[in-house]
Amino acid sequence: MRRNQSIGTCIFVLGILFFSGAVQAEEQRVFINSNDPFTDTRAVRLSVTPPAGVVEMRVSNTENFSDGSSWQPIQLKKVWNLSYGTGQKIVYINFRAASKAETGWYSDSIILVGPDAPGVVAHINNWEKQTSSRRVTLVSEYTDGIESVAISNTSDFTGVRYQPISKSIPWILTVGSAEKRVYVRYRDVNGKTTDVQVSITYIEPPNHIAEGTLLKGQTDTVYYLGYDGSIHPFLHSSIFLSFSQDFSAIRHVSNASLRQYSIAEPVCMRQGTWLVKFRGLPRVYAPEPGCELRPIRSEAEAFLLYGSAWRSRLIELDPVLSGTYSIHELTDFSRTEDRDRDGLDRATEARYGTSDTNEDSDNDRVSDYEEIFYWLLDPTEPDTDGDGILDGVELSQGRSPFGTGNITAVPKGTYVYPFGSVVNRWWEDRYLYYYHQDGYVYYLSKKAQDTPFASNKLQSRFVITPPVEIPMELRDGWYIQSDHLDIKAPLIHRNGQIAPL
């Protein structure tokens, strides 16, 4: 074998599982990057071969699993981030059965390589000295080892989040003619940061209409004036009303005034508002930032996330508009490995006896993926507890599919709200929290009348009050800022980044 594989030995005493020191093991249970010896990124792919009789696993970068790792259903393929710092990296995994009896731990290692001192250079708009548009492009030139970047219009980086590194990132300057400074903080594979400051002079055009203004000429179409200097049409009234509660903010102008702008891509449905489907097609989607749609796996998921009135959020759009959006895949596998695109590869489907051409093999109204990974149900048995009610129907009514009683909380590490959702954590502090597109959950406000909620043009009718407790992984000490373009403005994917339109 290429690398040492270890398992912590274990013994049972009076039904309690104890671990002793690690010993060499011939069998392998986890493989990093298909046994590649080196990687130049912290993100790796794990291949897992669980022992018989186990139903859950946990993965960690520490031998004692002290880095917050939690139990999750068995996944044969998993994306994992190594710890910071170059050199040998060890990933640990162990398993447990339905009885909660644990195995020992298994491990695999890989060498994370990268330069000791990565180099970076940044400039705006290919070194231009001035611009008449607040929308600019930050260009970064960097060596291997730089993995993320934070950008700010202030030197203290208040409320700023890291994002994956990219050579070109769209950015919005502050308002008003002046020399504008942009502050950039790069982070490398060692966790070290490098700060760079760049500048450009912004000259506001004469008779300037502020970006973000809603414009309407002598036709019925309403446009959004984007930071790219173009106007973007709202192609459905529900799309407009996902950003505005009414039509009072529209500025009426002449058709001649509109003609000075080029018409660009339409505005997409705002994230965290309506659910959408396309006429004649069954799939329901949740809009996410950047004109993305996240498929809802089942009616059970729709109920558990949005409650029994989830259908009242559902808007039906003309299929012609589907070309405006990109669909967020539910799978990391190729079409050869996962033909029904449900997130289960062929090996997992074979392991559980499910179909690779039907995402709900037993037609019980809850997907195979949810049954296997979320609820530990048999995906080939439509009525687990034999009470005459399908598993998915019971879940959609808030009832346990295992017998009598109601569901009070979903299992940790299962259902997650789409990005852009505002959720009322009623089971604890009753505050409002925002699911940001950077993958974190942030404190937003105590109530809908507070400034962070109102200034980001959020609407109380779209606040979600879950029917059961949904575990949240909060980013402690962080919060949503007031008047934040990443939240209140229409967003689009450009150059691999999500940016204000």
VEXGU-921707 format. One record per residue (C-alpha): x, y, z. Coordinates in steps of 0.05 Angstrom, whole numbers, padded with zeros to 5 digits, always signed. Example, Ala and Ser with C-alpha at 12.3 -4.5 7.8 and 13.67 -1.06 7.14 Angstrom:
<recs>
+00246-00090+00156
+00273-00021+00143
</recs>
This chain:
<recs>
+00000+00000+00000
+00022+00071-00014
+00007+00100+00054
-00001+00075+00124
-00073+00060+00144
-00087+00058+00218
-00145+00036+00261
-00153+00050+00335
-00164-00017+00370
-00226-00023+00412
-00254-00069+00465
-00323-00077+00496
-00328-00077+00572
-00398-00082+00602
-00427-00056+00537
-00384+00006+00536
-00336+00018+00479
-00264+00037+00497
-00206+00055+00452
-00133+00037+00461
-00072+00059+00422
-00069+00058+00346
-00041-00003+00311
-00025-00018+00239
-00085-00045+00199
-00083-00079+00132
-00154-00061+00112
-00170+00007+00084
-00233+00046+00100
-00217+00115+00073
-00177+00139+00013
-00157+00211-00002
-00158+00233-00075
-00157+00161-00100
-00089+00149-00067
-00054+00209-00098
+00008+00223-00056
+00005+00299-00061
-00046+00356-00066
-00037+00431-00075
-00107+00448-00048
-00138+00435+00020
-00203+00411-00013
-00197+00336-00026
-00245+00279-00043
-00253+00220+00005
-00273+00151-00017
-00303+00110+00040
-00312+00035+00047
-00352+00024+00112
-00351-00042+00150
-00415-00083+00151
-00470-00065+00199
-00455+00009+00208
-00503+00066+00192
-00464+00130+00209
-00395+00158+00204
-00355+00219+00225
-00293+00251+00194
-00241+00294+00228
-00172+00324+00219
-00156+00306+00291
-00146+00237+00321
-00194+00251+00379
-00247+00282+00334
-00243+00347+00374
-00253+00394+00315
-00328+00394+00319
-00339+00334+00274
-00409+00305+00279
-00441+00239+00262
-00474+00234+00194
-00503+00180+00150
-00455+00137+00110
-00428+00172+00048
-00384+00133+00001
-00357+00197-00031
-00345+00261+00007
-00310+00328-00005
-00266+00347+00054
-00222+00406+00073
-00154+00389+00103
-00127+00431+00161
-00084+00493+00145
-00009+00485+00136
+00033+00447+00086
+00062+00379+00100
+00032+00312+00117
-00043+00314+00130
-00081+00258+00163
-00156+00248+00158
-00191+00205+00210
-00257+00168+00203
-00297+00121+00247
-00365+00089+00244
-00422+00068+00289
-00481+00021+00285
-00554+00036+00298
-00542+00013+00370
-00491+00070+00376
-00433+00021+00384
-00372+00052+00351
-00315+00022+00312
-00244+00045+00322
-00216+00100+00278
-00185+00092+00209
-00140+00142+00175
-00106+00160+00111
-00054+00213+00096
-00032+00259+00039
+00021+00312+00030
-00005+00383+00022
+00046+00423-00018
+00051+00497-00028
+00101+00554-00029
+00127+00580+00038
+00111+00652+00018
+00059+00658-00037
+00062+00722-00078
+00004+00767-00098
-00006+00829-00141
-00073+00865-00150
-00100+00920-00195
-00166+00948-00218
-00191+00948-00290
-00123+00928-00318
-00086+00985-00284
-00134+01040-00307
-00128+01106-00268
-00201+01127-00271
-00271+01101-00286
-00341+01129-00297
-00374+01065-00270
-00377+01044-00197
-00374+00972-00222
-00302+00952-00231
-00261+00888-00238
-00209+00870-00186
-00154+00830-00220
-00108+00786-00177
-00043+00755-00199
-00019+00703-00150
+00024+00642-00141
+00000+00572-00122
-00021+00567-00049
-00069+00627-00047
-00138+00597-00035
-00185+00653-00013
-00194+00728-00013
-00232+00781+00025
-00248+00849-00006
-00271+00913+00028
-00281+00987+00016
-00256+01000+00087
-00189+00981+00117
-00219+00946+00178
-00255+00892+00136
-00315+00897+00182
-00366+00842+00165
-00326+00819+00105
-00324+00745+00087
-00272+00705+00050
-00290+00676-00018
-00253+00628-00063
-00195+00661-00101
-00207+00681-00173
-00165+00721-00222
-00222+00769-00237
-00274+00790-00186
-00328+00843-00198
-00331+00897-00145
-00374+00958-00129
-00341+01023-00108
-00372+01071-00058
-00416+01128-00082
-00391+01197-00102
-00334+01223-00146
-00267+01213-00111
-00205+01169-00109
-00230+01101-00086
-00188+01053-00046
-00202+00979-00046
-00172+00934+00008
-00156+00862-00008
-00135+00807+00041
-00109+00741+00013
-00105+00677+00053
-00060+00618+00034
-00059+00544+00050
-00019+00558+00113
-00075+00604+00139
-00030+00665+00133
-00057+00730+00105
-00028+00783+00059
-00060+00852+00053
-00058+00893-00011
-00088+00962-00025
-00107+00986-00095
-00140+01050-00118
-00177+01082-00177
-00211+01150-00187
-00286+01147-00197
-00317+01205-00237
-00393+01205-00233
-00425+01220-00301
-00468+01282-00310
-00544+01274-00299
-00528+01209-00265
-00585+01164-00243
-00564+01122-00184
-00552+01048-00195
-00607+01006-00166
-00662+01053-00189
-00726+01021-00216
-00744+01053-00284
-00806+01050-00326
-00819+01083-00393
-00885+01086-00433
-00890+01010-00437
-00911+00961-00382
-00840+00935-00370
-00803+00955-00307
-00726+00956-00309
-00672+00953-00257
-00613+01000-00270
-00553+00956-00256
-00482+00973-00234
-00459+00951-00303
-00494+01013-00333
-00547+00970-00367
-00621+00963-00352
-00649+00894-00335
-00723+00877-00345
-00769+00843-00295
-00803+00790-00337
-00857+00771-00286
-00893+00811-00233
-00875+00760-00180
-00801+00771-00194
-00811+00846-00183
-00850+00834-00119
-00795+00789-00092
-00753+00853-00087
-00807+00905-00072
-00871+00903-00032
-00907+00950-00081
-00894+00993-00142
-00885+01060-00106
-00809+01063-00116
-00812+01062-00192
-00784+01123-00227
-00822+01141-00291
-00779+01165-00349
-00788+01176-00423
-00774+01122-00474
-00719+01167-00500
-00686+01166-00432
-00689+01090-00430
-00658+01085-00499
-00592+01113-00472
-00582+01048-00435
-00570+00980-00466
-00618+00925-00445
-00582+00866-00414
-00602+00800-00380
-00667+00800-00340
-00672+00802-00264
-00680+00734-00232
-00726+00715-00174
-00697+00740-00109
-00666+00687-00064
-00705+00668-00001
-00772+00690-00027
-00820+00649-00071
-00813+00577-00091
-00818+00567-00166
-00836+00514-00216
-00842+00517-00292
-00910+00505-00323
-00920+00433-00344
-00860+00408-00304
-00863+00374-00235
-00799+00398-00201
-00803+00453-00148
-00743+00498-00137
-00718+00548-00086
-00684+00609-00117
-00613+00621-00093
-00565+00679-00106
-00539+00690-00176
-00599+00663-00216
-00590+00593-00188
-00647+00545-00171
-00639+00492-00118
-00685+00432-00129
-00730+00413-00071
-00722+00337-00064
-00792+00320-00041
-00857+00344-00011
-00829+00321+00055
-00770+00369+00048
-00816+00426+00027
-00858+00416+00090
-00800+00409+00138
-00767+00473+00111
-00827+00517+00099
-00886+00487+00137
-00954+00463+00115
-00968+00527+00076
-00908+00517+00030
-00952+00514-00031
-00974+00586-00018
-00902+00607-00034
-00904+00570-00101
-00902+00612-00164
-00910+00580-00233
-00868+00611-00288
-00868+00603-00364
-00817+00550-00385
-00786+00602-00431
-00758+00635-00368
-00721+00572-00348
-00663+00593-00393
-00651+00652-00346
-00630+00605-00290
-00578+00552-00276
-00599+00490-00237
-00559+00473-00175
-00542+00400-00182
-00559+00355-00124
-00501+00309-00141
-00425+00313-00146
-00423+00252-00191
-00420+00246-00266
-00481+00224-00306
-00449+00156-00314
-00442+00148-00238
-00510+00179-00221
-00561+00175-00276
-00621+00202-00238
-00579+00260-00209
-00604+00248-00138
-00536+00249-00103
-00529+00174-00097
-00476+00141-00140
-00486+00073-00172
-00448+00038-00116
-00492+00068-00062
-00555+00052-00102
-00532-00020-00108
-00515-00023-00034
-00587-00004-00015
-00623-00038-00073
-00650+00027-00102
-00660+00049-00174
-00609+00094-00209
-00664+00120-00255
-00716+00139-00202
-00699+00185-00144
-00757+00156-00103
-00750+00081-00115
-00808+00060-00070
-00854+00118-00090
-00868+00138-00018
-00861+00213-00032
-00793+00221+00002
-00730+00214-00039
-00681+00156-00034
-00627+00205-00012
-00669+00231+00046
-00688+00161+00068
-00616+00137+00068
-00577+00197+00093
-00628+00236+00134
-00678+00188+00165
-00642+00120+00162
-00704+00090+00130
-00707+00032+00081
-00712+00066+00013
-00745+00003-00017
-00800+00000+00037
-00855+00053+00027
-00886+00045+00096
-00832+00033+00148
-00877+00027+00209
-00933-00011+00173
-00988+00037+00194
-01016+00043+00124
-00988+00113+00112
-00930+00125+00065
-00865+00149+00097
-00864+00213+00057
-00936+00229+00074
-00922+00221+00148
-00861+00266+00143
-00903+00318+00105
-00952+00318+00163
-00897+00325+00216
-00907+00254+00240
-00853+00201+00253
-00848+00147+00200
-00822+00099+00254
-00886+00095+00294
-00930+00141+00335
-00913+00212+00354
-00894+00276+00319
-00826+00301+00294
-00798+00355+00339
-00732+00366+00303
-00697+00342+00241
-00632+00302+00249
-00570+00346+00254
-00531+00353+00189
-00590+00338+00144
-00637+00392+00118
-00607+00460+00105
-00643+00522+00081
-00628+00551+00012
-00581+00610+00011
-00618+00675+00021
-00669+00647+00070
-00689+00687+00131
-00708+00640+00188
-00741+00653+00255
-00706+00610+00307
-00770+00604+00348
-00745+00545+00390
-00690+00585+00423
-00684+00661+00420
-00738+00679+00368
-00687+00721+00330
-00680+00724+00255
-00621+00692+00219
-00596+00696+00148
-00568+00639+00107
-00513+00673+00067
-00485+00647+00001
-00416+00639+00034
-00445+00578+00070
-00452+00610+00139
-00513+00628+00180
-00511+00698+00209
-00551+00736+00261
-00595+00786+00225
-00641+00822+00274
-00689+00812+00332
-00750+00832+00291
-00770+00853+00221
-00773+00926+00241
-00699+00930+00258
-00651+00968+00212
-00611+00908+00185
-00676+00875+00162
-00709+00937+00133
-00647+00969+00101
-00634+00904+00062
-00705+00909+00035
-00726+00842+00064
-00800+00827+00071
-00833+00798+00132
-00880+00755+00089
-00820+00714+00067
-00792+00701+00137
-00793+00626+00150
-00819+00597+00215
-00800+00524+00212
-00853+00473+00234
-00799+00435+00273
-00731+00452+00300
-00678+00458+00245
-00607+00456+00274
-00566+00518+00254
-00491+00524+00249
-00483+00597+00268
-00421+00638+00255
-00410+00665+00325
-00391+00738+00331
-00412+00755+00260
-00475+00790+00237
-00509+00817+00175
-00493+00890+00160
-00545+00942+00142
-00555+00962+00070
-00514+00904+00041
-00513+00897-00035
-00501+00822-00031
-00569+00816+00001
-00614+00872-00024
-00592+00876-00098
-00607+00828-00155
-00547+00782-00162
-00514+00747-00220
-00457+00699-00234
-00400+00734-00269
-00329+00708-00277
-00344+00651-00229
-00367+00699-00175
-00435+00722-00149
-00440+00797-00155
-00493+00853-00155
-00525+00861-00223
</recs>
